[in-house]
Amino acid sequence: MIDSPLHLVFGGKVNDPRTDDFVNLEELDIIGVYPDYEKAQQAWKGASQAHVDDAMTKYVIVHLNKIINP
């Protein structure tokens, strides 16, 4: 069992910025896995701000514990 929550940050091109419908799963930009939400949010913010001029690129935070232990 995992003691601390894990968070995955990744992103890529989407068909519609209002959805999570990524265009090419093979070209996802995996930023990393983080031990808490605050660090994941910092990574997400940095990646999102680096691509702010591209409306079709989106980064998300996934709570891995909800997937590992539903």
trRosetta pair geometry for C-beta under 8 A, 3 or more apart (Angstrom, degrees):
i j d omega theta_ij theta_ji phi_ij phi_ji
1 69 7.2 48 -138 -75 86 142
2 5 7.6 95 125 -99 121 26
2 6 6.4 -68 -177 -15 152 110
2 65 6.1 -134 77 -105 135 97
2 68 6.3 53 -1 102 133 154
2 69 7.3 -144 32 -14 103 125
4 35 5.2 16 120 -171 140 92
4 36 6.8 -62 174 -70 118 79
5 35 7.6 107 76 175 56 46
5 36 6.5 81 68 -115 96 50
5 37 7.0 1 98 -40 134 85
5 63 6.7 -34 -174 -155 116 92
5 64 7.7 145 -179 54 66 79
5 65 4.9 -80 -131 -12 75 140
6 33 5.7 -5 -174 -176 107 107
6 34 7.2 144 -159 72 57 42
6 35 6.7 -35 -104 -114 62 39
6 63 7.8 121 81 -167 54 47
6 64 4.1 -33 91 53 103 127
6 65 6.0 134 34 -43 75 82
6 68 7.7 55 43 -4 121 140
7 33 7.0 153 77 -158 42 57
7 34 4.8 -26 65 61 97 93
7 35 7.9 -40 21 46 87 6
7 36 7.2 -8 5 124 121 12
7 37 5.8 116 -50 -98 153 52
7 39 7.7 155 56 75 124 83
7 40 3.5 -49 106 -70 139 157
7 61 5.4 -7 -176 -171 116 101
7 62 6.8 153 -160 74 60 47
7 63 6.0 -28 -105 -104 79 50
7 64 6.5 -156 -89 0 22 91
8 30 7.7 -46 -172 -149 101 90
8 32 7.6 -149 -142 113 56 30
8 33 5.3 -25 -94 -100 70 76
8 34 7.9 173 -81 16 23 75
8 40 7.7 22 39 -131 10 125
8 61 7.3 149 76 -158 47 49
8 62 4.4 -15 60 58 100 103
8 64 5.5 91 -18 -56 101 107
9 30 8.0 115 88 -169 57 49
9 31 4.0 -42 101 63 104 125
9 32 6.0 8 47 54 99 60
9 33 7.9 -177 14 -85 72 29
9 34 6.7 35 -13 -7 110 116
9 40 5.3 173 -52 -159 111 82
9 43 4.7 165 42 105 169 120
9 44 5.0 -136 -134 -70 123 79
9 47 6.7 154 154 12 120 145
9 59 6.5 19 -178 178 89 109
9 60 7.4 -176 -143 89 54 40
9 61 5.5 -20 -96 -101 77 70
9 62 7.8 -171 -74 18 30 74
10 28 5.2 21 173 168 123 116
10 29 6.2 161 -161 83 69 54
10 30 4.8 -24 -106 -109 108 53
10 31 6.0 -161 -86 9 43 81
10 59 6.9 -166 109 -145 24 73
10 60 6.6 -16 65 56 65 80
10 62 7.4 -6 23 0 99 115
11 28 7.1 155 80 -161 22 77
11 29 5.2 -20 66 59 75 104
11 31 7.2 38 7 -28 93 110
11 47 5.9 162 13 141 139 132
11 48 7.5 166 -79 -79 161 69
11 51 7.4 -169 126 32 147 155
11 57 6.3 66 152 173 117 84
11 58 5.6 -154 -148 102 100 41
11 59 3.2 -56 -66 -93 135 66
11 60 6.4 142 -87 7 76 65
12 22 5.0 55 77 -148 118 116
12 23 6.9 -134 134 39 107 84
12 24 6.9 -124 166 63 138 71
12 25 7.8 153 60 -110 166 32
12 27 5.9 128 -141 103 129 80
12 28 4.5 -88 -40 -115 136 56
12 29 5.6 159 -73 6 75 81
12 57 6.7 -95 164 -140 18 77
12 58 7.3 -20 61 55 42 67
13 22 6.8 101 78 -158 53 70
13 23 4.3 -27 101 22 104 128
13 24 6.6 33 55 23 111 89
13 27 7.3 11 18 95 103 122
13 56 5.4 15 -149 136 81 100
13 57 5.7 -44 -89 -92 53 68
14 17 5.9 124 77 -89 128 44
14 19 6.4 176 179 78 127 76
14 20 6.9 -91 -120 -144 130 24
14 21 5.7 101 -161 71 89 62
14 22 5.6 -59 -97 -98 69 45
14 23 6.4 -167 -114 -27 15 85
14 56 6.0 -155 54 -172 66 65
14 57 7.3 143 7 -115 83 18
14 58 4.8 9 -14 13 132 122
15 19 6.9 -15 65 65 91 122
15 21 4.6 -37 30 102 111 118
15 22 8.0 158 -10 -148 79 3
15 23 5.9 135 -56 -79 71 82
16 19 4.7 52 76 20 102 106
16 21 6.2 40 33 44 87 119
17 55 5.5 -73 -53 165 149 82
17 56 6.4 -112 -61 -105 97 39
17 58 5.9 157 -136 -65 72 121
20 58 7.2 -132 -114 106 59 142
20 60 6.4 26 -120 -58 116 155
22 25 5.9 99 100 -80 125 65
22 28 6.5 9 -176 -88 156 99
22 58 7.9 -129 -91 59 82 105
23 27 7.8 -23 84 57 92 118
23 56 8.0 30 -29 164 132 112
24 27 4.3 33 101 24 116 109
24 28 7.8 -156 100 -42 65 63
25 28 5.9 -10 -161 -30 47 111
29 47 7.1 167 115 -157 129 131
29 59 7.7 -57 77 -100 112 96
31 43 5.0 143 145 161 136 119
31 44 7.3 175 53 -79 164 50
31 47 5.3 -89 -86 -56 138 147
31 59 7.1 42 -25 -148 136 124
32 43 6.2 -106 49 -152 105 161
33 64 7.1 9 -139 -25 109 149
34 37 7.8 122 103 -94 120 14
34 39 4.1 -166 -168 99 130 108
34 40 4.0 -169 55 -66 139 78
34 43 6.3 -169 -52 5 139 137
35 39 6.5 40 48 39 70 143
36 39 5.4 89 62 13 79 99
36 40 7.1 -148 98 -3 39 94
37 40 5.4 -61 -146 42 35 113
37 41 5.9 37 156 -25 71 106
37 61 7.3 78 -142 167 77 149
37 63 8.0 -13 -91 -99 100 96
38 41 5.8 -53 -147 34 27 111
38 42 6.7 31 152 -20 61 102
39 42 5.6 -49 -150 32 35 114
39 43 6.6 33 152 -15 65 104
40 43 5.8 -56 -151 39 33 110
40 44 6.1 35 151 -21 67 108
40 61 5.0 99 147 -134 122 121
41 44 5.4 -50 -141 38 33 114
41 45 6.1 37 156 -22 65 105
41 61 6.7 -24 -80 -68 60 154
42 45 5.8 -53 -146 35 27 112
42 46 6.5 27 155 -18 61 107
43 46 5.8 -56 -150 36 30 111
43 47 6.4 24 157 -13 65 108
44 47 6.0 -61 -148 41 28 106
44 48 5.9 25 157 -18 66 113
44 59 5.3 170 -151 126 75 121
44 60 7.4 -31 -130 165 121 7
44 61 5.2 -58 -67 -56 145 102
45 48 5.8 -57 -140 40 27 110
45 49 6.1 23 161 -16 64 110
46 49 6.0 -58 -143 39 24 106
46 50 6.4 28 156 -24 61 108
47 50 5.7 -55 -149 32 30 114
47 51 6.8 0 160 6 63 109
47 59 4.6 122 103 -91 119 161
48 51 6.4 -78 -153 51 29 91
48 52 6.8 64 147 -74 65 76
48 58 8.0 9 -115 -152 93 42
48 59 4.8 -122 -69 38 83 124
49 52 5.4 -3 -150 -43 41 115
51 54 4.8 -55 -178 45 89 110
51 57 4.3 -81 164 95 141 138
51 59 7.4 132 42 -27 130 109
54 57 4.2 39 106 10 118 114
62 67 7.4 13 161 -21 111 131
63 66 4.6 57 101 2 107 113
63 67 7.6 154 97 -8 62 86
64 67 5.5 -61 -158 39 47 109
64 68 5.8 38 150 -17 80 110
65 68 5.6 -55 -132 44 35 107
65 69 5.7 -24 -177 39 73 99
66 69 7.5 -65 -115 68 16 63
66 70 6.4 50 175 -107 56 60
67 70 6.9 4 -138 -66 20 87
